[in-house]
């Protein structure tokens, strides 16, 4: 499979995952959280994930993931907590989901492009090309 074919396959998997989350009725994650994340063009290129209501993003479609940007936790007491990738450190606590995802976007590494097909090893391989 060529890199172009891999990129198309990755984009299809990313789009399918976003669709799955956008169509969720709140069983997996708060729909408002997904909509706010999806409103950010740079995040739409990444593979979205959710665990225990916490939304995060990966530069690849497989596991182990290559998390980037940060993790957005469910709203508590009117505030949204944003932690760093892999839950390390705190990027901030903000009032709105829009602010939370803007914070995630601002912490994306330089040149963080669309998710690639494969796992974190493929991300590293592609960075070395």
C-alpha positions as CSV (number, residue, x, y, z in Angstrom):
1,X,0.0,0.0,0.0
2,X,1.4,3.4,-1.0
3,X,1.6,6.3,1.4
4,X,-1.3,8.0,-0.5
5,X,-3.4,4.9,-0.1
6,X,-2.5,4.7,3.6
7,X,-3.4,8.4,4.1
8,X,-6.8,7.9,2.4
9,X,-7.5,4.8,4.6
10,X,-6.5,6.7,7.7
11,X,-8.7,9.7,6.7
12,X,-11.6,7.2,6.3
13,X,-11.1,5.7,9.7
14,X,-10.8,9.1,11.3
15,X,-14.1,10.2,9.6
16,X,-15.8,7.0,10.7
17,X,-14.7,7.5,14.3
18,X,-15.9,11.1,14.4
19,X,-19.2,10.0,12.9
20,X,-19.6,7.3,15.5
21,X,-19.0,9.8,18.3
22,X,-21.2,12.5,16.8
23,X,-24.1,10.0,16.5
24,X,-23.7,8.8,20.1
25,X,-26.6,9.7,22.3
26,X,-24.5,10.4,25.3
27,X,-23.8,6.9,26.3
28,X,-20.1,7.2,25.5
29,X,-19.5,10.9,25.9
30,X,-21.5,14.1,26.3
31,X,-22.6,15.0,22.7
32,X,-21.8,18.7,23.4
33,X,-18.2,17.7,24.0
34,X,-17.9,15.9,20.7
35,X,-19.5,18.8,18.8
36,X,-17.2,21.4,20.4
37,X,-14.2,19.2,19.5
38,X,-15.4,18.6,16.0
39,X,-15.7,22.4,15.5
40,X,-11.9,22.7,15.6
41,X,-10.5,21.9,12.1
42,X,-7.1,20.7,13.4
43,X,-8.8,18.2,15.7
44,X,-11.0,16.8,13.0
45,X,-7.8,15.5,11.3
46,X,-6.8,13.5,14.4
47,X,-8.3,10.2,15.6
48,X,-10.6,11.0,18.5
49,X,-10.9,8.7,21.5
50,X,-13.0,8.6,24.6
51,X,-12.5,6.8,27.9
52,X,-14.7,7.3,30.9
53,X,-16.1,10.4,29.3
54,X,-12.6,11.9,28.8
55,X,-11.9,13.0,25.2
56,X,-8.4,12.8,23.7
57,X,-6.8,12.7,20.3
58,X,-4.2,10.6,18.5
59,X,-1.9,11.1,15.5
60,X,-2.6,7.5,14.5
61,X,-5.6,5.2,14.0
62,X,-4.2,2.2,16.0
63,X,-2.8,1.2,19.3
64,X,-0.6,2.1,21.0
65,X,-1.9,5.6,20.3
66,X,0.2,8.7,19.8
67,X,-1.8,11.1,22.0
68,X,-1.4,14.8,21.3
69,X,-2.8,18.1,22.5
70,X,-4.5,17.1,25.7
71,X,-7.5,15.5,27.3
72,X,-10.8,17.2,28.0
73,X,-12.6,15.9,31.1
74,X,-16.4,16.0,31.7
75,X,-17.7,19.3,33.0
76,X,-17.6,19.5,36.8
77,X,-19.2,22.3,38.8
78,X,-19.5,24.4,35.6
79,X,-15.8,24.2,34.7
80,X,-13.9,22.1,32.2
81,X,-10.6,20.6,33.1
82,X,-8.0,20.1,30.4
83,X,-5.0,17.9,31.1
84,X,-1.9,17.3,28.9
85,X,-1.5,14.3,26.6
86,X,-1.7,11.0,28.5
87,X,-3.2,12.9,31.4
88,X,0.1,14.4,32.4
89,X,0.0,18.0,33.8
90,X,-2.8,20.5,33.6
91,X,-3.2,22.8,30.7
92,X,-6.0,24.7,32.4
93,X,-9.5,24.8,33.7
94,X,-11.9,26.9,31.6
95,X,-15.6,27.8,31.5
96,X,-16.6,26.4,28.2
97,X,-16.0,23.4,26.0
98,X,-15.0,25.8,23.2
99,X,-12.2,27.2,25.3
100,X,-11.2,23.7,26.4
101,X,-10.7,22.5,22.8
102,X,-9.0,25.8,21.8
103,X,-6.5,25.0,24.6
104,X,-6.0,21.5,23.2
105,X,-5.4,22.9,19.7
106,X,-2.9,25.5,21.1
107,X,-0.9,22.7,22.7
108,X,-0.6,20.6,19.5
109,X,3.0,20.1,18.4
110,X,4.3,22.0,15.4
111,X,3.5,20.2,12.2
112,X,0.9,17.9,13.8
113,X,-0.9,16.8,10.7
114,X,-3.6,14.3,9.9
115,X,-3.6,10.9,11.7
116,X,-1.7,8.1,10.0
117,X,-2.8,4.5,9.5
118,X,-1.2,2.3,12.1
119,X,0.2,2.8,15.6
120,X,2.6,5.2,17.4
121,X,5.5,3.3,15.7
122,X,4.2,4.4,12.3
123,X,4.0,8.0,13.5
124,X,7.6,7.8,14.5
125,X,8.6,6.2,11.2
126,X,6.8,8.8,9.2
127,X,8.5,11.6,11.2
128,X,11.8,10.1,10.2
129,X,11.0,10.1,6.5
